[in-house]
Amino acid sequence: MFHKPKGCVTARRDAVRPTVMDYFPEEWRDLLHPVGRLDIDTEGLLILTDDGHLDNRLMQPKRHVEKCYFFMAVGDVGEEGARRFREGVELYQQGVNSCPAVYEELRRTTIADVKDWLPEFRRSRYLKNPGGAVTVGRLTITEGKKHQVKLMLKSVGCTIFYLKRERVGGLTLDESLAPGQWRELTEAELAALCDETL
């Protein structure tokens, strides 16, 4: 279990950018591989394994393994957006629909209230409208298309500025792990994860 920080790519090697493997002992870097991917600006739960069968079973679309994301986004999802998520929303400019997703609104707030969470490169632009709507919520999906959560939110008129994966199947990120830290799975956690793939 690895708490992926922002700013590194989910890859074994990259000629330009730091990778998730830079956080592991040198002798492990060719043994382990990441299960799925998180974007460079996304943080949260990433599983690394040397078990190709587990990786394959967790990532097979037909198994519908849940992935839960916490997000903050400029815009208001609203009732219509929530309905579209439940039914399967067309991914922004992709021409394909997502599978139905579970959406939980945690709160509605304003840009001024979350200014410390805004990425540096967007902060001044967003703060020109400090009263602008912000939605804080969770989205649970059962597939893993590229940039899927961001595209789903974009489809309902929202732009994500913070995204964190909290859970994959029955495995929840250990919040005692700071970004960049990892630990081995317990037997119970591994069993819960394997149960997802039966």
N, C-alpha and C positions, 0 to 999 in steps of 0.2 A: 504494500500500500504506500503510495507516494502522493504527497500533497504538492502537485505541480504548481510552481509559481508562474506569474506572468513573465514574459520576456524570454522564454526558451521554447524551442520547437520540439514537438513530439517525434523524435527521430533518433536513430543510433548515432548518426554523424551528420554534420552540416559544415560546409566549408566556411561559412560566414557567421552564423549565429550559434549561441550556446544551445545545447540540447539537454533533454531530460537526463540523458545518461551521464552528463558531467557531474551529477549529484551522487553518483554511485562509485564504489571502489573500482579501480582500473580493471581488476581481474574479473569483474562481473559484467563489464560493458559489452562483451561479445557473447555472454551467456543469456542475459535477459533481453526481452523485447517488450515494448509497450503494447497493451491490448487496446486497440482503437487509437483515436487521436483527440487531442485538445488543441485549439488554435493557440497561436503565440500569445494572444492577449487574454486567454481564458485560464483560470486557475482551478484547482480542485483535485478530486479523486482521479488518480490514474493507477491502473493495475499494471505491474510488470511481472513477467513470468518467463520460465523456460519451458513451459508446457504448451506445445503447439495445439494440442487437442482442446485444452481449456480455452485458449485464445479463439480458436475457430468456432467453438460452440457458443461463446459469449457474443461473438460478432455476427453470427448468422442471422439475417433479417427475419427468417421464418420462426425463430425462437422468441421473438418479441421481448427480449430482456429489457426491463425498464432502466432508464437513465434519468435521474432527477437533477435539475439545474435550478439554482437560485439566481435571480437576475435583477438588475436595476435598468430601467429603460426610460428614455425621454418619450413622453406620450401617454395616452390613456387607453389601456386595452378595452375597458368597458364591457358591457354585457354582450354586445355584438361580437367583439373579438373573442370573448370567452366561449360563446356559442360556436364560432368558427373553429376554434381549437378543438372543442369536443367532437365536432363532426369531421375534422380533417381539413386543414386550410391549404389553399394553393400556395406553394412556396414562392416568395417574391421573385418575379421575372424568371422562374424556372420552368413553368408550364406543367408541373407535377404537384399532386396533392400529398400532404403528409398523412400518416395514419392518425386516427383520433388520439388526442393527447389529454392529459389531466392538467388543468390549470388551477392554481390557487393564488388568489390575490392576497398579499400580506398587508399592503397599505398603499394608499395614494398620497403623494406628497408633492413638493415643488423642487425645482432645480436648486433654489437657494438653500433648501434644507439638506441637500446631499452634495453640496459643492466640494467637500473634501474627498468624495468618491469619484469625482469627474476626472477623466484622463487629462493630463497636462496639455496635450495638443488640441483638445476640444474645449477646455475650460472657459477661455475668454469668449468664445463664440456662444456657448450655452448660457453664460452668465449675462449676456445681453438681454435675456428674457428670464429673470430670476423667478418669476411667478409661473413659469411654464410647468405643465403637468409632468410628473414622474410616476411610473408604476413600479412597485417592488413586489415581486412574486416568485412563484415556483412553477416550473413547467416540467412535466414528466412525459418522456417520449419513449417509444418502443422500437425505434430505428435509429440510424446514425448517418443520415446524408450530410454531405459537406456543408458546414455553416448552418446546419438545420435550425437550431434554436434562434439564431440571429435572423434567418430568413423568415421564420414563422412570425416573429415579432414585427419584422419590417412589413409583412403582409397585412398586419392590422394597424399600421401607421405608427409604430414605435421603433426607436433606435436604441439598442442595448449599449450601455457604456460600462457595465460590470457583469461578468458572467462567471459562475463557479459551479462545477459539477459536485454534487453532494453525495450521490448514491449511484451505484451500478447494481442492479438486481437486489440481492439481500445484503450487500456490503455498503455500509455507510462510512464516509470519511471520518477518521478519528480526529476530532477537533483539537486534540492536544498536540497534533503535528503542525508545526509552523510551516509556511510555504518553503519548499526545498528540503523538508525532512521526510523520512520514510521509515517504515518498520516492516518486519515480516508479519504475515497474516497469522492469526491464531488458528488452531484447528477448527474451532467453531465457525470462524469467519470463512475459512476455506470451504467447509462443508456447506455453509449457506450459499456461497457462490456456486459451488458445484451443483447444488440442488436446482439452480436456475437453468442448468444446461441438460437436465435429464429428459 
